[in-house]
């Protein structure tokens, strides 16, 4: 059976390719989605790729994953550092989870060094640009395989 993975992208990630290219690169979120879909097919995963600027919508995505998805990859953007609600949702669904950041949050402003959602993550990838998404897909596949 093919596992379906939820990939969540938080606030402002819809602006990738146009915002702060020196930090986030030139690829749009749609470009990243296409690369993820191609890689997922190669490794036998199916994707549910979502983006929202709204915290409650992200919580809904996570809650809805309970019955639909085998694992979660989340780039929560700025909500990484502020959202207890997203942390609580991730803890409640108890799915294998990888936290993802395009930039190295530890080389940025001090407030970005603290992730509230890390407590719910089985792994964290940061600072590797859009390639982090491919690494996260490989990682979630391995985590799911090891759990079965």
N, C-alpha and C positions, 0 to 999 in steps of 0.2 A: 504494500500500500504506500502511495506517495504521501509524504508528510507535507502539510501546508504550513508555511511560516508567515507570521504577521510581521511586516516591517513598518514601523511607525516613525514618521518624521514630524517633528514639532514645529514651533513657531519660527517663521522667517526662512525656513528651508525651502519654501516655494520660490524664494528669490535667488536661489543658487544660480550661478552663471552671470548674475548681474550685480550682486553685492560683494564687496570686499574680495575681489578675485585673488588678491595676494594672500588671503587667509584661506578662502574656501575653494579656490580654483575656478576654472572657466566652464565646467560642466553644469548643465541645468539638472534639476531634480529628475526631469523626464529622461535625460541622458543616463543618469545613474540607475533609474528604474529599468531601462532597457538592458543595461549591462548586467544588472542583478537577475533579470528574467532569463537572459541567455545563460548565465552561469548556473542558475538554479536548474534549468533543464539538463545541463551537463551532469550535475551531481544528484539528480533525482528528487528535487524539491519543487513544490509549487508555491508561488508567492501571493500574498495579499498585501499590496504596497499602498500605504495611506499617508496622508499629510493633513495636519490641521494646525491652525494658529490658536485654537480654543482648547483650554485645559480640560474642560468637561467632556468634549468630544474625544479627546485622547483617552480619558478614563473609560468612556463607552467602548472605544475600540478594544481596549484591554479586556474589559468585562465580557464583551461579545466573543472574544477568542477562546473562552473556556471550552466550548464545544466544537469549535471550528478549526483551531490551530494546534500544532504540535509544539510550537516554540515562538518566541518573540525576539525580534531585534528592534531596539528602540534608540533613536537619536532624538532625545527630548528637547534639544536646543536649550534655550534659556530656562525651561521648566526643570531641567536637571538640578538646578541649584535652589529651587524654590518650592517644588510641588510635593507636599506630603500626600496629596490625593492620588497622584500617579504612583508614588511608592506603595501606598496602601492597596491600590488596584493590582499592581504587580504581585505583591505578597499574597493577595487573596486568590488570584487565579492559579498560582503555583505552577507556572509553566517554565521550562528552561528559557532563560533570558540572557541576551547579550546587550550590554549598554555600549553605545557607539557614539564617537565624536569625530568629526572631520579634522578638527584642530587638536593640538595638545593642550588640554585645559589647564595643565600645570605650568605652562609657559605664558599664561595669560593673566588677566587681573586676578587678584587674590580671591575675590568672591567666587570665581569660577573653579577654584581648587577643591571645593566641597560639593560632592554630589549626594543629593538626598536619595536618589534611586539606586545607588550602587549596592545597598543592602539587599536588594531583590535580584541582583545580577549574578549569574554564574561566571561571567567573564566581562571584561571591559577592553575596548579597543579605542585608542585615541591617538591623534596626531599623524595618521597615515593617509589622510586625504580620502578621496572617494574609494581608494583601494580597500579601505577599512570595511566597506559594505561587503565586498567579496570575501574578505577574511572572516567577517561575521557569519556569512552563510556557511562557509566551510566549518567554522567553529560550532555553530548551532547544530549542524548535521552530525558532527562528532559527539556532541553532548547528548543528543537524542538517541543515537546509536548505543552509547554507553549505558543509557538508562533502561534500554529494553533488554 
